[in-house]
């Protein structure tokens, strides 16, 4: 634990993420306003003691919408990455361990998915499934599956012929037991690294889809939706987009720093090679 905390990337990235999680959890305690209350005479008020981040085009408190939007953005991102981890890791381990036809079929499916840019694939799925909180987790999570599939498959192929795996086979251990007991523990450290980086991508995807109108419906706030609502006023009332954009950038930075730190901590040999 001490050596992990000595990594500045882990400390800085982890601090940012914990701060964002606390903001999301304690949102009702951080603002006296309701995120959906419209007050048109109060629209586009600049930051003040009453509204620390100003108000938007409907007179709603921007800080209030950002802290409640953190709940939506982080929930969607965590849920999407969870979907990607479950399916990507599961099929990646199976493909890497069984090899042969199974590996070929799964890998070709992943290749087809990777032929589409992630945002384009999300837009296609979003157009098919419709806009809702649950659907967002699906069409953000599906494009992330290849990332976890390739990592899981690569690690499984690398350790599949090692002595302890061969020993487990020789004593009659089932395939499921070998994959769960011997392969999965070796896959998890790499998954943790990719998870942090995947979370940054999921945050950006949620913001992009919210900006394009495929996010959660009004009046529920999300960071991407807040930017979308203020895009026409980004010069006359820059606080309507600037603060939400800053939260998106800071959160993505936190996950990227954490991912880099975990990579260096879990695989110091890679750090040595890169230097």
N, C-alpha and C positions, 0 to 999 in steps of 0.2 A: 504493500500500500504506500509506503514511504517513497519508494522509487517511482511509483506512478505519479504521486503528487509533486515530485521534483521535475516532472516534464511540464514546461510552461504552457505548451499548447493544450494539454489536457486540463490544466488548471484554468486557463483563460476561457477555453471553449466550454468547459463544464460549468463555469460560473455564469456565463451568458445564458446557457440553456436552462440552468436552475432558476435564474432570475425570470426568464420568460415563462417557465412553468408556474412559478409563484404568482406572477401577474395574472395568468389565466385562472389559476385556482381561486385566488382571492379577489377576483374582479369586482364582485358586489361591494367589497369593503374599500375599494380604491376610488370609487366615484359615487356621488349622490344622485346621478342622473340615470334615466332609463335609455337604453340604446335606441329604442324605436320611437320615442316621443318627438313629434314634429312641432317646431316652433318657428314658423316662417318669418315673423317679424325680427327674429334673432339670427337670421341666416348670415353666413360669411363674416361672423365677428372674429377679429384677430385674437391671438392668444392674449389672455388677461388673467387676473387673479380669480375671476369667476369661471373662466373656461381656459385652462392652462394650455391647451392646444387649439383653441379657437372652436368655431362651429362650421358645419358644412352647409350645403345649399338648402337643406331642410331645417336648419337651425338646431341640429342635433350636436351634442358635445362630441368633438373628435376624439378626445382622450377616452371617453366612455366607450365609443365604438371600437377603438383600438384594443382596449383591454378585454372587451367581450369578444372581439374578433380573434384575439389570441386563442381563445378556447376552440373556436371553429377551425382555424388554420392548423393548430397543433394536433387537434383530434383527427382531422382528415389526414394529415401527414403521417402520424403514428399508425393509424389504421391502414393506410395505403401501404406503408413499408411492412407492416405485419403480414398483409396479404402476400406481398412479394417474397418475404422471407419464407413463409410457410410453403408456398407452391414452388418457388425457385429452388430452395434448398432441398426439398423433398424429391423433386424430379431430378435435380442435379446429382444428388447422392445415388439415386437409383441408376441413372444413366452411366455414371462413372464406375459403379460397382458391377453392374450386369454387363455393360459393354455390348458389343455385337449389334443386333438389329434394334434393340431398345435404345441404345445410345444414338444410333443413326437417326431414328425417327424423332426422338426428343430434340436432338441437336438441330435437325432440319426445321422443326417447328420454331425453335428459338431463333434460328437464322432468318426465318420469314418475319418474325416479330421485329428483329433488329433492322430489317430492311426499311422499316418506317421510322422516321424521327419520333422520339418519345412524345413530343407535344402533339404532333400530327395524329399519332395513334390515340392519344387521349381525346383529341377533338372528335375523331371518328366514333369512338366508344361513347363519348358524351352526347353526340348527336343521336345515337341509337338508343341509349338508355334514358336520356332525359336528365334534367337538373334536379338533384336532391342530395342531401348530405350523404346518404348511404351510397348512392351511385357515384358520387365523387371519389369515395375511397376505392371503388373498383376501377374507374378509368384513369386514376392516377397510379394505382398499385400495379395494374397489369403491365404497363411499359417498363416497370422496374424489375419484373421477374427475370429477364435475361441476365441482369447484373448478378443476382444471387445464384442463378443456375450455373453460370460459367465459373464462379468462384467455387461453389460446392463440387461441381464436376471435376474441376482441375485438382482440388485437394484430394478428392477421392481417387482419381487416377494415379496421383503421386504416391499415395500410401497403400494402394490396393494390393500390391505384391510384397509388402514388407513382412518381416519374419513373424511378428505377432499376429498379423492377419492370417498368414498361412497356418500358424499354430492353431488359431481359433477354428479354422476350417477343418484341420486334421482331427480335432477332438469332437467334431460333429456339431459345432454351433450353427444355428440357423442363420440364413441370410439376414433376417430382420434383426437378430441379436447382434450380429457383427456390425451392421450398419448403425445401430443405435448405440452400442456400447463402445465400439472401437473407432468407428469412422466419424460419427457426429461430434465427439469431443474435440477432434482435430479440425473439424470444419468450423466450429463455433468461433474461435478467435478471429479467423478471417472474416466471418459473417459480421462480427461486432465492428470491425473496421469499415466494411462496406455499408453497414447499417447507418453509421454516422454520416457518411458521404451521401447515402441514399436519402436520408432525411432532409439534407439541404436541397437536393433535387426535388423532393416532394413538396417542400415549402414553396419553391419557385414555381412548380407546376400548378399548385393550388392558386398562387397569386396570378399566374398567367391566365388560367381558366376563369378565375373570378373577374379578371379585367376584361376578358372576351365575352362575358355574360353567361358562362356555363358553370358558374359557381352556385352557392346557396342562394335561394330566392330572397328578395326583400321581405321584411326589414332586417332579417338576421345578418349581422355584420361578419365579414371576413376581411383580411388585409387586402386581398386582391380586389374585392368589391369596393372597398373604401377608395382605393386608387382609381378605379373605374368611375366612380361617382364624381370624383374631383378633377378628372382629366381635362375638362373644358375650362377649369378655373385655375390651372396650375400656375399661371402667371399673375392673375389678379388676386387669387387667394391660395398661395402656395402651400399653406399649412394643411389644406384639405387632402393633399397627396403626399407632401414631403414627409410628414411624421410616420405615416403608414409605410411608405417606401423605406424609411430608415429602420423600422422594426423588422421588415422583411430582410433587408441586407444584413442587419446585426445578427438575426437568428441564423441565417445561412452561414455567415462567418463563424458563428459559434460551433455549428455542427461540422463545418469543414476543418476548423482547428482541432476539434476533438478527434475527428477521424485521422488527421495527420499525427496527432499525439499518440493515439492508440496503435497506429501502424508502427511508429518508431519504438513504442514500448513492447509490443508483442513480437515484432520482427526486427531486432536491432541489427541483424546481418544485412537487411535491405538498406537500412540507413547508412551502414558502413560502405556498401557498394555504391550508393548514390553519391557519397562524398568523395 
